[in-house]
Amino acid sequence: MNSPNSKELRQLRAQAHALRPVVTVAGKGLSPSVLEELERALNDHELIKVKVSVGDREQRDAAIVSLCDHSGAYLVQRIGNIATLLRHNPKADPRKSNLHRSQ
């Protein structure tokens, strides 16, 4: 996937502003069920927020990198323990996709 340019990143951050986290990574870390839910959310919504409530800043950073590596998603933004991820899905349902809905 091509990484978004600065103009696209600004637009993506604006689109994600009103979103709520749909996946939460907590005490059990990147369990198989969390990774399954991440896949489902990215397939359906393309642009999502993930709440990462594990350890200190380094542990959160490592968890976010692992999420991106595992899913093939692009990190749009990270503020505190909330990460915004993007993975385009050419077959996305426009009624579910956060990218299509807000255009």
MOLIN-V961351 format. One record per residue. N is the residue number from 1. PSI is psi in whole degrees, 0 to 359 (* if undefined). BURIAL is I if it has 16 or more other C-alpha atoms within 10 Angstrom, else O. D_LAST is the distance of its C-alpha to the last C-alpha in Angstrom with 1 decimal. Layout:
N;PSI;BURIAL;D_LAST / N;PSI;BURIAL;D_LAST
This chain:
1;136;O;20.9 / 2;139;O;20.3 / 3;142;O;19.8 / 4;147;O;16.8 / 5;178;O;18.1 / 6;325;O;18.2 / 7;316;O;15.3 / 8;320;O;13.0 / 9;318;O;14.9 / 10;315;O;14.2 / 11;318;O;10.4 / 12;318;I;11.0 / 13;321;O;13.6 / 14;317;O;11.6 / 15;323;I;9.0 / 16;346;I;12.3 / 17;316;O;14.2 / 18;354;O;14.0 / 19;151;O;14.7 / 20;152;O;18.3 / 21;133;O;20.3 / 22;348;O;20.6 / 23;138;I;23.5 / 24;128;I;26.6 / 25;118;I;29.2 / 26;215;O;32.5 / 27;323;O;36.2 / 28;359;O;36.4 / 29;216;I;34.0 / 30;70;I;32.2 / 31;162;O;33.8 / 32;324;O;33.0 / 33;324;O;31.3 / 34;317;I;28.9 / 35;323;I;28.2 / 36;314;O;27.6 / 37;322;O;25.2 / 38;314;I;23.3 / 39;313;I;23.1 / 40;314;O;21.9 / 41;317;I;19.2 / 42;321;I;17.9 / 43;318;I;18.2 / 44;312;I;16.3 / 45;340;I;13.6 / 46;310;I;13.6 / 47;115;I;12.9 / 48;163;I;15.8 / 49;142;I;18.3 / 50;130;I;22.0 / 51;124;I;24.9 / 52;100;I;28.0 / 53;62;I;31.1 / 54;132;I;33.9 / 55;211;O;36.6 / 56;188;O;36.4 / 57;316;O;33.9 / 58;319;O;35.3 / 59;320;O;35.0 / 60;316;I;31.4 / 61;316;I;30.6 / 62;320;O;32.5 / 63;319;I;30.7 / 64;318;I;27.2 / 65;318;O;28.5 / 66;319;O;29.9 / 67;314;I;26.7 / 68;316;I;24.8 / 69;315;O;27.9 / 70;319;O;28.2 / 71;345;I;24.6 / 72;19;I;23.7 / 73;160;I;20.8 / 74;132;I;20.0 / 75;113;I;20.6 / 76;315;I;17.8 / 77;152;I;19.8 / 78;124;O;22.8 / 79;114;O;24.0 / 80;237;O;27.3 / 81;17;I;27.2 / 82;124;I;23.4 / 83;138;I;21.8 / 84;123;I;18.1 / 85;150;I;18.0 / 86;132;I;15.7 / 87;114;I;16.8 / 88;142;I;14.8 / 89;107;O;15.8 / 90;339;O;15.8 / 91;21;O;16.7 / 92;143;I;14.3 / 93;118;O;13.9 / 94;337;O;10.3 / 95;339;O;11.7 / 96;330;O;12.8 / 97;131;I;10.4 / 98;339;I;8.9 / 99;316;I;6.8 / 100;326;O;5.6 / 101;325;O;5.7 / 102;6;O;3.8 / 103;*;O;0.0
